[in-house]
């Protein structure tokens, strides 16, 4: 019996040592595992091919720009004698017809507008003396030095103009567009006898410096009395198809078209 117990003890001890040795060996083998890193590099011929492709694309872009013909817009015709005769008698809306004919006369003498860095607009403040001569000209802003130069040259070389409709100095602001994508079309006169819509002013606008006060919008203009309305209606011309088309185009450009989704 004692011998049997001793043999069992020896067997158990031997088995334990064997298992412990196996675990240690496995652990040591795990620690001694080697790690390899693989670095991927492009083939030597890839860089030159990329440079050649980019060079070809740049060449195609440059060629396309060189082949593109810039957009142009010829100068409009100068106002006719009939148009100036109408403008010289139309007193509504601060001599609206005279102001339009003056701008058309200037633009007609500026030549063709070409797409590019020289295109742009210039806005003037003008004062016309009662006899039709220029009394004062100030540049309010300009987006093209060439447009301002050509407009001033045209104003200096304008032919004699008729007297102002009211016989008083005519003061107004006018934007001259020197661009192949913009033109000053014929105005519409049909609403000139109605009061002007009051301009909106933000009552809470503040410059951050002055005292904060609530501003009020301008009150609506009163309607013309019977005599003034009769005189106003007498001066109204029959709107042309061109004037209506120009007005519709301005509305489309301003508000977009539901048909085109703009």
Backbone torsions as a table, in degrees:
resi	resn	phi	psi	omega
1	UNK	NA	-45.9	-179.9
2	UNK	-63.5	-39.5	179.3
3	UNK	-63.9	-39.9	-179.7
4	UNK	-64.7	-41.6	178.7
5	UNK	-63.6	-42.4	-179.5
6	UNK	-61.6	-41.1	179.2
7	UNK	-63.6	-41.6	177.4
8	UNK	-60.0	-40.9	-179.9
9	UNK	-63.8	-42.4	179.8
10	UNK	-63.1	-42.3	179.8
11	UNK	-62.7	-43.9	-179.1
12	UNK	-62.8	-44.0	-180.0
13	UNK	-63.3	-42.3	179.8
14	UNK	-63.6	-41.3	179.4
15	UNK	-64.8	-39.6	179.6
16	UNK	-63.5	-44.2	179.2
17	UNK	-63.0	-39.1	179.5
18	UNK	-63.9	-45.4	179.1
19	UNK	-64.6	-40.0	179.1
20	UNK	-63.6	-39.9	178.3
21	UNK	-65.5	-39.1	178.3
22	UNK	-63.3	-44.0	-180.0
23	UNK	-63.5	-43.3	179.0
24	UNK	-62.2	-42.5	179.8
25	UNK	-62.3	-42.5	179.1
26	UNK	-64.1	-40.3	-179.6
27	UNK	-65.1	-42.3	179.3
28	UNK	-64.6	-40.8	178.5
29	UNK	-63.3	-36.3	178.6
30	UNK	-66.3	-38.5	180.0
31	UNK	-70.7	-28.5	-176.8
32	UNK	-89.2	9.4	180.0
33	UNK	-66.8	140.7	-179.1
34	UNK	-96.5	142.4	-179.7
35	UNK	-110.6	130.9	-179.2
36	UNK	-113.2	137.3	176.5
37	UNK	-113.4	130.6	-179.5
38	UNK	-109.4	120.7	179.9
39	UNK	-102.7	116.7	-179.5
40	UNK	-86.9	126.1	178.4
41	UNK	-120.4	141.2	178.6
42	UNK	-65.7	151.5	177.7
43	UNK	-62.2	150.8	-176.7
44	UNK	-57.0	-27.3	-175.3
45	UNK	-85.1	-4.9	-175.5
46	UNK	-70.4	-44.4	-176.9
47	UNK	-60.1	-49.7	177.4
48	UNK	-59.0	-37.5	179.4
49	UNK	-65.0	-40.9	178.2
50	UNK	-63.4	-43.7	179.3
51	UNK	-62.6	-39.6	178.8
52	UNK	-65.7	-39.2	179.6
53	UNK	-65.4	-44.4	179.2
54	UNK	-63.7	-39.9	179.0
55	UNK	-64.1	-39.7	178.9
56	UNK	-65.7	-39.9	178.8
57	UNK	-64.8	-42.7	177.7
58	UNK	-62.2	-39.4	179.5
59	UNK	-65.5	-40.9	178.8
60	UNK	-64.7	-40.4	179.2
61	UNK	-64.2	-44.6	179.0
62	UNK	-62.9	-40.2	179.4
63	UNK	-65.7	-40.6	180.0
64	UNK	-64.6	-40.9	177.6
65	UNK	-64.6	-38.7	-179.3
66	UNK	-68.1	-35.1	-178.6
67	UNK	-78.8	-20.5	-178.0
68	UNK	-69.2	129.2	177.6
69	UNK	-88.1	121.6	-178.6
70	UNK	-63.8	146.1	178.4
71	UNK	-69.5	146.9	179.6
72	UNK	-134.9	157.9	175.5
73	UNK	-142.4	116.6	-179.4
74	UNK	-67.1	154.2	178.0
75	UNK	-65.7	141.2	179.0
76	UNK	-69.9	163.7	177.6
77	UNK	-69.6	148.8	177.0
78	UNK	-69.4	152.7	178.3
79	UNK	-56.3	140.7	178.8
80	UNK	-77.0	171.0	177.6
81	UNK	-62.2	-36.7	178.1
82	UNK	-65.7	-40.1	178.8
83	UNK	-65.8	-39.4	177.4
84	UNK	-69.2	-35.5	177.5
85	UNK	-63.6	-41.2	176.4
86	UNK	-65.6	-45.1	-177.7
87	UNK	-62.1	-33.9	-177.4
88	UNK	-72.5	-9.6	-178.4
89	UNK	-117.8	-6.9	-175.3
90	UNK	-90.3	112.4	-176.3
91	UNK	-100.0	-12.4	-175.5
92	UNK	-66.2	148.8	175.7
93	UNK	51.9	53.5	177.6
94	UNK	54.9	49.8	177.3
95	UNK	55.0	57.6	-174.2
96	UNK	-58.0	-44.3	-179.1
97	UNK	-64.1	-38.9	179.8
98	UNK	-65.1	-42.9	-179.3
99	UNK	-63.6	-40.2	178.6
100	UNK	-67.3	-44.9	-179.5
101	UNK	-63.8	-35.7	178.1
102	UNK	-62.6	-47.3	178.9
103	UNK	-64.0	-38.5	178.7
104	UNK	-67.0	-36.6	178.0
105	UNK	-63.8	-42.2	179.2
106	UNK	-64.5	-48.3	-177.0
107	UNK	-64.7	-33.2	-179.4
108	UNK	-65.5	-21.7	-177.6
109	UNK	-98.6	2.1	-177.9
110	UNK	-92.5	-12.3	177.8
111	UNK	88.1	-168.9	-175.5
112	UNK	-78.7	134.3	175.8
113	UNK	-90.4	132.7	-177.3
114	UNK	-118.2	137.3	178.2
115	UNK	-61.6	134.0	-179.7
116	UNK	151.0	-167.5	-175.6
117	UNK	-67.9	-17.8	-178.0
118	UNK	-87.3	-10.3	179.5
119	UNK	-72.5	155.2	179.0
120	UNK	162.8	-162.3	-177.3
121	UNK	-135.9	158.4	175.0
122	UNK	-142.0	137.3	-179.5
123	UNK	-117.5	128.5	-178.0
124	UNK	-113.2	155.8	164.6
125	UNK	-109.9	120.4	-170.3
126	UNK	-119.1	144.5	171.0
127	UNK	-128.4	119.7	179.2
128	UNK	-104.4	127.7	178.9
129	UNK	-69.0	160.8	-179.1
130	UNK	-55.5	-29.2	-179.4
131	UNK	-85.9	4.0	175.9
132	UNK	95.3	-1.4	179.2
133	UNK	-87.0	157.1	-179.2
134	UNK	-76.7	125.3	179.1
135	UNK	-99.3	-35.2	-178.5
136	UNK	-158.8	144.8	179.0
137	UNK	-142.3	120.6	179.4
138	UNK	-127.2	138.0	175.8
139	UNK	-87.0	121.3	177.5
140	UNK	-84.6	-44.8	174.3
141	UNK	-163.1	162.0	-178.7
142	UNK	-152.4	141.7	175.6
143	UNK	-109.9	3.5	-179.9
144	UNK	-151.3	120.9	178.2
145	UNK	-64.8	-36.2	179.7
146	UNK	-67.9	-41.8	179.6
147	UNK	-61.0	-43.2	178.8
148	UNK	-65.5	-40.7	180.0
149	UNK	-62.6	-48.1	-178.9
150	UNK	-66.3	-37.6	179.6
151	UNK	-65.8	-42.2	179.2
152	UNK	-66.5	-38.0	176.7
153	UNK	-63.2	-41.8	179.3
154	UNK	-64.3	-40.8	-179.3
155	UNK	-65.1	-38.9	179.6
156	UNK	-67.7	-29.2	-176.4
157	UNK	-103.8	15.8	-178.8
158	UNK	-67.2	144.9	176.5
159	UNK	-68.9	166.9	177.9
160	UNK	-58.0	134.0	-179.1
161	UNK	-104.1	155.7	178.5
162	UNK	-68.5	161.8	176.6
163	UNK	-60.4	158.4	178.8
164	UNK	-66.4	151.4	-175.7
165	UNK	-61.5	-33.4	-176.1
166	UNK	-92.6	-7.3	-175.5
167	UNK	73.8	13.1	179.1
168	UNK	-124.2	165.7	176.6
169	UNK	-58.6	139.2	179.9
170	UNK	-108.5	116.7	-177.7
171	UNK	-116.9	129.0	-178.8
172	UNK	-160.4	169.5	174.6
173	UNK	-113.4	144.6	-176.7
174	UNK	-145.2	133.8	175.7
175	UNK	-102.2	125.9	177.5
176	UNK	-103.2	120.4	-179.4
177	UNK	-96.5	122.1	176.1
178	UNK	-115.5	76.1	-174.5
179	UNK	-149.8	145.2	177.5
180	UNK	-73.8	-2.7	-177.2
181	UNK	-115.1	9.4	-178.7
182	UNK	-146.7	140.3	177.0
183	UNK	-148.4	151.6	-179.3
184	UNK	-94.4	99.7	-177.7
185	UNK	-78.6	176.8	-179.8
186	UNK	-65.7	136.8	179.9
187	UNK	-77.9	164.0	174.6
188	UNK	-103.9	135.4	-175.3
189	UNK	-109.0	-1.8	-168.3
190	UNK	-66.4	-23.5	-178.9
191	UNK	-103.6	12.8	-174.0
192	UNK	-70.4	-16.2	179.5
193	UNK	-91.2	-1.6	177.1
194	UNK	-91.2	151.5	178.7
195	UNK	-62.9	148.8	177.2
196	UNK	-68.1	141.8	175.4
197	UNK	-69.4	127.0	-178.6
198	UNK	-62.8	138.9	179.4
199	UNK	-76.3	142.7	-178.6
200	UNK	-83.4	137.8	174.5
201	UNK	-126.9	130.8	179.5
202	UNK	-66.9	115.7	-177.1
203	UNK	-68.6	-14.0	-177.2
204	UNK	-108.8	10.5	178.3
205	UNK	-66.5	139.1	-177.0
206	UNK	-147.2	137.7	-178.5
207	UNK	-85.2	-2.2	178.1
208	UNK	84.0	-1.1	-177.4
209	UNK	-122.7	-52.1	-175.7
210	UNK	-74.6	174.4	179.3
211	UNK	-68.3	138.0	-178.8
212	UNK	-74.8	120.6	177.0
213	UNK	-135.5	151.4	179.1
214	UNK	-88.0	118.7	179.4
215	UNK	-90.2	158.3	-178.4
216	UNK	-120.0	145.2	177.4
217	UNK	-67.6	155.3	179.9
218	UNK	-65.5	139.5	178.9
219	UNK	-67.6	150.3	178.8
220	UNK	-62.7	145.9	180.0
221	UNK	-70.8	143.5	178.4
222	UNK	-70.5	153.6	178.1
223	UNK	-71.3	154.6	178.8
224	UNK	-68.0	145.4	175.0
225	UNK	-72.9	176.6	-172.7
226	UNK	-61.6	-41.5	-178.1
227	UNK	-69.5	-44.5	179.7
228	UNK	-65.4	-37.3	178.3
229	UNK	-64.9	-40.0	178.5
230	UNK	-63.8	-42.3	178.7
231	UNK	-66.4	-39.2	179.6
232	UNK	-64.3	-47.2	-179.2
233	UNK	-64.3	-32.1	179.6
234	UNK	-64.5	-32.7	-177.3
235	UNK	-82.5	-17.7	-175.9
236	UNK	-63.3	130.8	176.0
237	UNK	-87.6	169.8	172.5
238	UNK	-79.9	119.5	-177.8
239	UNK	-62.5	135.6	178.8
240	UNK	-85.2	164.1	177.1
241	UNK	-63.2	-36.2	179.9
242	UNK	-63.3	-39.9	179.8
243	UNK	-64.8	-41.9	179.1
244	UNK	-67.3	-38.9	178.2
245	UNK	-65.7	-38.9	178.6
246	UNK	-65.7	-41.8	178.7
247	UNK	-63.2	-44.5	179.0
248	UNK	-61.9	-37.6	-179.9
249	UNK	-67.8	-38.5	177.2
250	UNK	-62.3	-40.9	179.3
251	UNK	-65.2	-41.9	179.2
252	UNK	-63.9	-41.4	179.7
253	UNK	-66.9	-33.8	-177.1
254	UNK	-77.2	-44.6	-172.7
255	UNK	-106.3	-8.9	179.6
256	UNK	82.2	177.9	-177.0
257	UNK	-123.4	129.4	176.4
258	UNK	-67.8	-23.9	-179.5
259	UNK	-70.5	-41.1	-179.5
260	UNK	-89.4	-8.4	177.6
261	UNK	79.9	12.3	-179.6
262	UNK	-78.4	NA	NA
